[in-house]
Amino acid sequence: MMTLKREKFRRLSLGSTYDQHTVPIFYASCGGNRCKPLLKTLMTSHCMNDCKFCPFRAERSVERDSWQPKELANVALKLWKTRKIEGVFLSSSVQQDPDSTFEKQLEATQEMRKLGFTEYVHLKVMPGTSRDLIKQSVQIADRVGINLELPNKDHYEDMKLFLHFKQDILKRLRWISEEVQKVQKDGKCKAGLDSQMVVGASDETDKEIVKVSGWVYQKLNARRVYYSRFDPIKNTPLEDKKPENPWREFRLYQSSFLLRDYGFKAKEFVFDDKDGLNLREDPKFTMAKENDLLVDVNEASREELLRVPGIGLKTVEKIIDKRPFGSIPSLRQAGVIVKRASPFIELSGVRQSRLDKWFNN
């Protein structure tokens, strides 16, 4: 995340002209083709930790800055009133200790709400934050999360994340999940829990990432798991490491949505001999191919249909509403991506195509 020099923000908050490209506005996907512009920033870039991949690691020489809570609240309000943003995404480095750092994030959010800011606020909890502060956060934020960063303690040690994986991270994930579920019945924290992992900094495998992502979704009712592809940063221990293949990040996102929305379990995914996903094809297609999937479109349940490549969440409802189908063109009209689906479906007991035909097209 980026921070701005305070004087630029101060000019903005006082109503002066400014260069739009200096404002840290992040366009977050809201599903479909819509994006929501968010003010995305750190409360402080001063950090006591020394994670190998982080641009703000303690040992790295870099310009650092911090917000004062009221200052940040005023800037957010200004951006909102001028329709530059529709929300705030606030995280932080850990300057002194987790609680004092997160208290400033809460103070900034409370000040925003006090000033009348009613839009989306997304807060990131610091590892080791107390449960009382987490309880306060779900009362005033729309989404609260904590970054896993890596899928298990071995990779924490490799990256010099001197944290207790189970106590500092997993326990806080559980706490956030429990507190979110308590307040959602009152209409608070509607966007729920999220987390994030760095991909490619350590030697973590896709199998490890998919497994922990499934746990976060299915045991903690998370709304989103994000993946951040590793890119080397100068003057860090990993500056000579190759950047991660963007296709790996993309396949992990596809897997994430299959876990969250389609009912897949982590144990169903197909991995290569190095526990990686196939980067050349959609993991849903890989699973269907590996399992010789064959589904009768007119008889299958919703859950069975969702396992067919080329059939998505909206299309499956149309299929159920309009069936029986008698031909491929009628399936195409319902939204089925026929080329992807045809090797795995049958109509009136007739398989529509073979996999070898699909590969030869």
Summary of the structure (lengths in Angstrom):
residues: 361
radius of gyration: 23.0
end to end distance: 43.5
largest distance: 70.3
contacts: 1117
relative contact order: 0.07
helix: 42%
strand: 14%
